[in-house]
């Protein structure tokens, strides 16, 4: 018998699907300030909200986009 509780086993949802479901079902928004789908003003708004709620991000001197 292959029975697994919800969230255990089976197929994993893609990250964007998890984010979409979180927004639609719980009003939770998970977004990167580096998301290419956002315009500069949208990215800046997200950055400002993040800093207001959680403080400034740590500066990262390493470049992970090589």
C-alpha positions in Angstrom: 0.0 0.0 0.0 1.5 3.4 -1.1 -0.3 5.9 1.1 1.4 9.1 2.1 0.0 12.0 4.1 -0.4 15.3 2.1 2.9 16.9 1.6 4.9 13.7 2.0 5.9 11.6 -1.0 4.3 12.0 -4.4 5.1 14.9 -6.7 6.6 18.1 -5.6 5.0 21.3 -6.7 7.3 23.8 -8.6 8.4 26.7 -6.5 6.3 29.2 -8.5 3.2 27.1 -7.8 3.9 27.1 -4.1 4.2 30.9 -4.2 1.1 31.3 -6.3 -0.9 29.1 -3.9 0.4 30.9 -0.9 -0.8 34.2 -2.4 -4.2 33.0 -3.5 -5.0 31.0 -0.4 -3.3 32.9 2.4 -2.4 36.4 1.1 1.3 35.6 1.6 3.7 37.0 -1.0 7.1 35.6 -1.7 9.0 37.6 -4.3 12.6 38.3 -5.1 13.7 41.9 -5.7 15.8 40.5 -8.5 12.8 38.9 -10.4 13.1 39.8 -14.0 9.3 40.0 -14.4 9.3 43.1 -12.3 10.0 46.7 -13.4 12.5 48.8 -11.6 9.8 50.7 -9.6 8.2 47.4 -8.6 11.6 46.0 -7.4 12.2 49.2 -5.5 8.8 49.0 -3.8 9.5 45.4 -2.8 13.0 46.4 -1.4 11.5 49.2 0.6 8.8 47.1 2.1 11.3 44.4 3.0 13.6 46.9 4.7 10.7 48.4 6.6 9.6 45.0 7.9 12.9 43.1 8.3 15.7 45.7 8.1 18.4 46.1 5.5 19.8 43.0 3.6 23.5 42.0 4.2 25.8 43.2 1.5 27.1 40.2 -0.4 30.6 40.7 -2.0 30.5 37.4 -3.8 29.0 37.1 -7.2 26.9 34.0 -7.5 25.8 34.7 -11.1 29.0 33.6 -12.7 
